[in-house]
Structure formats: structure tokens, C-alpha cells
Amino acid sequence: MNYVVQRLITFPLILLGVSILVFGAIRMVPGDAITAMLGTEAGLLTPDQRAALANYFGIDQPVWSQYLRWIGGVFQGDLGISTIYGKPVMTVILERFPLTLQLALMSMVIAMSIGIPLGVLAATRNERPSDLGIRMLAMLGQSTPSFVVGVLIIFVLSVFFGFVPAMGTFTPLLQDPLASIGQLIFPAITLGFAFAASVTRIARSSMLDVLSDDYIRTARSKGASPRSVVWRHALPNALIPVVTLAGVEFGYLLGGAVIVEQIFALPGVGRLTLDAITQRDYALVQGSVLFIAFNFLVVNLLVDLAYVALDPRIRIGNR
């Protein structure tokens, strides 16, 4: 409990650092909200008109004043108003987040259900043809960009099967589970392909280390079946590096897989943030990045707590 409290205390400090970085970074991008909205017509504005628009967008004050006003609203639960959508930033984010969360969870399930069994199989068949084949497949998965996999999926489905994946739409899972899963299955496969390759390699390496430990030899000498030795004794301890990788990767997925969401025209958080950057919607960019950072912190805290459940030898109090 003390460890959890210590981690929670660091959350505001980390988020404060993230807020400063994103606030400064978005303002280093050439142009402003006025130019992004009006394009070349922004040059036709009179000084009074530009001043009025700058006041409307809140960019007429010094940068430090803009930051203090924004961060003060954040502490009160107000991330600002999106200039693109004309709605509170948190409302816009929460409208898009269910898609990104479901996509990340489906990608995780696909990656784990493929990567862990393949990693265990490769470790138990070390240096055999099946092991070499799995390692080559894993290297192929890691070296292939996700946008290539996505384009290939769309090409194969449309050309050879005459089927085009659902794009640009999203049905909430609770509203229609089958339609929702059908809309996200191919984007999830696109994201899960490289993720599964990483899980396979980490699981194989970790299993090889665990299978050489003394307690594994003891279990075998007591007559435990090979299946029990692998899946009951070795795998739980070998999963710790896999859980670490899964936590980090899941945090990135919650941040929004921008490329995949662009390819499949999915209205998720990643695409939302990209659109906000191109439109110089400062409040939406800042709020989205801060929301993503918070989710990343929560996921990593849950991963640390999962270590204790997987391996009783780990005690948080000893950290």
C-alpha cells in the first residue's frame, strides 16, 4: 500500500512535466490557430480582426500567462474548449477513447494468444527446425512496419476476396458486439502482428532462462510431467518480462496507433490528436497528450502490481 501511495504521489509531478513539454512543443510548430483555420485568407485580415481572433483563441497573452491559465483549469478538471469541435476537450476525448481502448485490448489479446504459445514452443524446441522457423517469423513480424501490414490486409481482402474492411465507422461494443469486433478485427491484427513477434521473442528468451533453473530440474526429478513443468512451474515466472513488455506496449496503444487509425479511417484518440496538431487546436492537443500520459502511468502501475501476483518471491516492500 505504501508503494502504491508513493507512485500515486509522483503522478502529478510527471503530468506537470508532460504538460510543460507539450505546451511548449505545440507552440514551436510554425503557424497558429488563425492561420490553420483560414489558410491563405489569414493574410487578408486587418490588424483589428487578427487581434479579435487572437483574443478569441486565447493566444494574445504571453506564453507563460497562457500556460498558467490552462494548468489552473486542469487542476479544476477543465482541459479547455476545442476550437475544432466547439466542445470541452474532455468530452471530445471520451467520445473517441472507447475505440482506442477496445482496439488496444483486442491487439493485446491477439498478441498474447499467439506470442506466448509460440515463445514456449520455441523454448522447448531450442535450436530445432521449429524453433528456427518461429524465430524467423518473429524477426519478420518485428521488421515489418504496421502500415505495410495494414495496406497488405486491405489489398488482399479487396482484390482476392472482394471484401473491403469497414472503415470510418465505429459501433460501441455494448451496442452491437459482433459489429464492433468486426469493424476492429483487421486493425487489431495489424497492430497485434508486430506486438506478437515481440512477445514471442521475449517469451522464448525468458523461458530458456527459467528452464535452466534448479527448481525446474527438481520438479523433473520428482516425476512431474513435461507439460506440468512447462506450463505450471516455468511459465508463471517466465511471464514477468512479457508482462513488462505488454504494459509498455499497451500504454503506447492507448496513446493511439496513429498510422493504423489513419489507414482504416478510425475515429480514435491518435487520429484525433493528429488532426488537432494540424489544425493548431492547442487545448485539444494538450488535453489529449495529458490524458494519454495519465493512462500510461496507470497501466505501468498495474504492471508493477502484477509482478507480485505472478511471482510470490517479489515483494514490493523490498524495492
For each residue, the residues with C-beta under 8 A, 3 or more apart:
1: 4 5
2: 5 6 317
3: 6 7 304 316 317 319
4: 1 7 8 301 305
5: 1 2 8 9
6: 2 3 9 10
7: 3 4 10 11 301 304
8: 4 5 11 301
9: 5 6 12 13
10: 6 7 13 14
11: 7 8 14 15 294 297
12: 9 15 16
13: 9 10 16 17
14: 10 11 17 18 293 297
15: 11 12 18 19 290 293 294 297
16: 12 13 19 20 71
17: 13 14 20 21
18: 14 15 21 22 289 290 293
19: 15 16 22 23 67 71 74 286 290
20: 16 17 23 24 67
21: 17 18 24 25
22: 18 19 25 26 285 286 289 290
23: 19 20 26 27 66 67 70 286
24: 20 21 27 28 63
25: 21 22 28 29
26: 22 23 29 277 280 282 285 286
27: 23 24 63 282
28: 24 25
29: 25 26 277 280
30:
31: 35 36 280
32: 35 36 54 57 59 280
33: 36 37 57 59 83 279 280 281 282
34: 37 38 42 45 50 53 54 57 59
35: 31 32 38 39 42 280
36: 31 32 33 39 278 279 280
37: 33 34 42 83 279 280
38: 34 35 41 42 45
39: 35 36 42
40: 43
41: 38 44 45
42: 34 35 37 38 39 45 50
43: 40
44: 41
45: 34 38 41 42 49 50 53
46: 49 50
47: 50 51
48: 51 52
49: 45 46 52 53
50: 34 42 45 46 47 53 54
51: 47 48 54 55 60
52: 48 49 55 56
53: 34 45 49 50 56 57
54: 32 34 50 51 57 59 60
55: 51 52 58 60
56: 52 53
57: 32 33 34 53 54 83 282
58: 55 61 66 69 282
59: 32 33 34 54 66 282
60: 51 54 55
61: 58 65 66 69
62: 65 66
63: 24 27 66 67
64: 67 68
65: 61 62 68 69
66: 23 58 59 61 62 63 69 70
67: 19 20 23 63 64 70 71
68: 64 65 71 72
69: 58 61 65 66 72 73
70: 23 66 67 73 74 80 283 286
71: 16 19 67 68 74 75
72: 68 69 75 76
73: 69 70 76 78 79 80
74: 19 70 71 77 78 79 290
75: 71 72
76: 72 73
77: 74 90
78: 73 74 88 90
79: 73 74 88 89 90 93 283 286 287 290 291
80: 70 73 88 89 282 283 284 286 287
81: 86 87 88 89 283
82: 85 86 87 88 89 92 276 281 283 284
83: 33 37 57 86 279 281 282 283 284
84: 275 276 279 281 284
85: 82 92 284
86: 81 82 83
87: 81 82 91 92
88: 78 79 80 81 82 91 92
89: 79 80 81 82 92 93 283 284 286 287 288
90: 77 78 79 93 94 287 291
91: 87 88 94 95
92: 82 85 87 88 89 95 96 272 284
93: 79 89 90 96 97 269 272 287 288 291
94: 90 91 97 98
95: 91 92 98
96: 92 93 99 100 267 268 269 271 272
97: 93 94 100 101 269 291
98: 94 95 101 102 172 173
99: 96 102 103 170 184 266 267 268 269
100: 96 97 103 104 253 254 256 257 261 268 269 270
101: 97 98 104 105 254
102: 98 99 105 106 173 180 184
103: 99 100 106 107 184 187 188 191 253 257 260 261 266 268
104: 100 101 107 108 191 250 253 254
105: 101 102 108 109
106: 102 103 109 110 181 184 185 188 192
107: 103 104 110 111 188 191 192 195 253 257
108: 104 105 111 112 192 195 246 249 250 253
109: 105 106 112 113 192
110: 106 107 113 114 188 189 192 195 196
111: 107 108 114 115 192 195 196 198 199 246 249
112: 108 109 115 116 196 199 242 246
113: 109 110 116 117
114: 110 111 117 118 192 196 199 200
115: 111 112 118 119 195 196 197 198 199 200 203 242
116: 112 113 119 120 199 200 203 235 239 242
117: 113 114 120 121
118: 114 115 121 122 134 137 138 196 200 203 204
119: 115 116 122 123 134 199 200 201 202 203 204 206 207 242
120: 116 117 123 124 203 204 207 230 231 235
121: 117 118 124 125 130 131 134
122: 118 119 125 126 130 131 134 135 200 204
123: 119 120 126 131 203 204 207 208 211
124: 120 121 207 211 230
125: 121 122 128 130 131
126: 122 123 131 208
127: 131 132
128: 125 131 132
129: 132 133
130: 121 122 125 133 134
131: 121 122 123 125 126 127 128 134 135 204
132: 127 128 129 135 136
133: 129 130 136 137
134: 118 119 121 122 130 131 137 138 200 204
135: 122 131 132 138 139 201 204
136: 132 133 139 140
137: 118 133 134 140 141 197 200
138: 118 134 135 141 142 197 198 200 201 204
139: 135 136 142 143 197
140: 136 137 143 144 197
141: 137 138 144 193 194 196 197 198 200
142: 138 139 194 197 198 201
143: 139 140
144: 140 141 148 149 193 194
145: 148 149 259
146: 149 150 190 191 193 194 257 259 260
147: 150 151 259 260 263
148: 144 145 151 152
149: 144 145 146 152 153 189 190 193 194
150: 146 147 153 154 186 187 190 259 260 263 264
151: 147 148 154 155 263
152: 148 149 155 156
153: 149 150 156 157 165 186 189 190
154: 150 151 157 158 164 165 186 263 264
155: 151 152 158 159
156: 152 153 159 160 161
157: 153 154 160 161 163 164 165 186
158: 154 155 161 162 163 164
159: 155 156
160: 156 157
161: 156 157 158
162: 158
163: 157 158
164: 154 157 158 167
165: 153 154 157 183 186 187 264
166: 169 182 183
167: 164 264 265 266
168: 265 266 267
169: 166 183
170: 99 180 183 184 266 267
171: 175 176 179 180 183
172: 98 175 176 180
173: 98 102 177 180 181
174: 177
175: 171 172 179 180
176: 171 172 179 180
177: 173 174 180 181
178: 181 182
179: 171 175 176 182 183
180: 102 170 171 172 173 175 176 177 183 184
181: 106 173 177 178 184 185
182: 166 178 179 185
183: 165 166 169 170 171 179 180
184: 99 102 103 106 170 180 181 187 188 266
185: 106 181 182 188 189
186: 150 153 154 157 165 189 190 264
187: 103 150 165 184 190 191 257 260 261 263 264 266
188: 103 106 107 110 184 185 191 192
189: 110 149 153 185 186 192 193
190: 146 149 150 153 186 187 193 260 263 264
191: 103 104 107 146 187 188 194 195 253 257 260
192: 106 107 108 109 110 111 114 188 189 195 196
193: 141 144 146 149 189 190 196 197
194: 141 142 144 146 149 191 197 198
195: 107 108 110 111 115 191 192 198 199 249
196: 110 111 112 114 115 118 141 192 193 199 200
197: 115 137 138 139 140 141 142 193 194 200 201
198: 111 115 138 141 142 194 195 201 202 245 249
199: 111 112 114 115 116 119 195 196 202 203 242 245 246
200: 114 115 116 118 119 122 134 137 138 141 196 197 203 204
201: 119 135 138 142 197 198 204 205
202: 119 198 199 205 206 241 242 245
203: 115 116 118 119 120 123 199 200 206 207 238 239 242
204: 118 119 120 122 123 131 134 135 138 200 201 207 208
205: 201 202 208 209 241
206: 119 202 203 209 210 238 239 240 241 242
207: 119 120 123 124 203 204 210 211 230 234 235 238
208: 123 126 204 205 211 212
209: 205 206 212 213 238
210: 206 207 213 216 234 237 238
211: 123 124 207 208 216 230 234
212: 208 209 216
213: 209 210 216 217
214: 217 218
215: 218 219 233
216: 210 211 212 213 219 220 229 233 234
217: 213 214 220 221
218: 214 215 221 222
219: 215 216 222 224 228 229 233
220: 216 217 223 224 229
221: 217 218
222: 218 219
223: 220
224: 219 220 228 229 232 233
225: 228 229
226: 229 230
227: 230 231
228: 219 224 225 231 232 233
229: 216 219 220 224 225 226 232 233 234
230: 120 124 207 211 226 227 233 234 235
231: 120 227 228 234 235
232: 224 228 229 235 236
233: 215 216 219 224 228 229 230 236 237
234: 207 210 211 216 229 230 231 237 238
235: 116 120 207 230 231 232 238 239
236: 232 233 239 310 311
237: 210 233 234 240 310 311
238: 203 206 207 209 210 234 235 241 242
239: 116 203 206 235 236 242 243 310
240: 206 237 243 244 307 310 311 314
241: 202 205 206 238 244 245
242: 112 115 116 119 199 202 203 206 238 239 245 246
243: 239 240 246 247 303 306 307 310
244: 240 241 247 248 303
245: 198 199 202 241 242 248 249
246: 108 111 112 199 242 243 249 250 303
247: 243 244 250 251 299 300 302 303 306
248: 244 245 251 252 300 303
249: 108 111 195 198 245 246 252 253
250: 104 108 246 247 253 254 299
251: 247 248 254 255 295 296 299 300
252: 248 249 255 257 296
253: 100 103 104 107 108 191 249 250 256 257
254: 100 101 104 250 251 269 292 295 296 299
255: 251 252 269 270 292 295 296
256: 100 253 261 268 269 270 271 272 273 292
257: 100 103 107 146 187 191 252 253 260 261 268 270
258: 261 262 270 271 273 274
259: 145 146 147 150 262 263
260: 103 146 147 150 187 190 191 257 263 264 266 270
261: 100 103 187 256 257 258 264 265 266 267 268 270 271
262: 258 259 265 271 274
263: 147 150 151 154 187 190 259 260
264: 150 154 165 167 186 187 190 260 261
265: 167 168 261 262
266: 99 103 167 168 170 184 187 260 261 271
267: 96 99 168 170 261 271 272
268: 96 99 100 103 256 257 261 271 272
269: 93 96 97 99 100 254 255 256 272 273 288 291 292
270: 100 255 256 257 258 260 261 273 274
271: 96 256 258 261 262 266 267 268 274 275
272: 92 93 96 256 267 268 269 275 276 284 288
273: 256 258 269 270 276 277 284 285 288 289 292
274: 258 262 270 271 277 278
275: 84 271 272 278 279 281
276: 82 84 272 273 279 281 284 285 288
277: 26 29 273 274 280 281 285
278: 36 274 275
279: 33 36 37 83 84 275 276
280: 26 29 31 32 33 35 36 37 277
281: 33 82 83 84 275 276 277 284 285
282: 26 27 33 57 58 59 80 83 285 286
283: 70 79 80 81 82 83 89 286 287
284: 80 82 83 84 85 89 92 272 273 276 281 287 288
285: 22 26 273 276 277 281 282 288 289
286: 19 22 23 26 70 79 80 89 282 283 289 290
287: 79 80 89 90 93 283 284 290 291
288: 89 93 269 272 273 276 284 285 291 292
289: 18 22 273 285 286 292 293
290: 15 18 19 22 74 79 286 287 293 294
291: 79 90 93 97 269 287 288 294 295
292: 254 255 256 269 273 288 289 295 296
293: 14 15 18 289 290 296 297
294: 11 15 290 291 297 298
295: 251 254 255 291 292 298 299
296: 251 252 254 255 292 293 299 300
297: 11 14 15 293 294 300 301
298: 294 295 301 302
299: 247 250 251 254 295 296 302 303
300: 247 248 251 296 297 303 304
301: 4 7 8 297 298 304 305
302: 247 298 299 305 306
303: 243 244 246 247 248 299 300 306 307
304: 3 7 300 301 307 316
305: 4 301 302 308 309 316
306: 243 247 302 303 309 310
307: 240 243 303 304 310 311 314
308: 305 311 312 314 315 316
309: 305 306
310: 236 237 239 240 243 306 307 314
311: 236 237 240 307 308 314
312: 308
313:
314: 240 307 308 310 311 318
315: 308 318 319
316: 3 304 305 308 319
317: 2 3
318: 314 315
319: 3 315 316
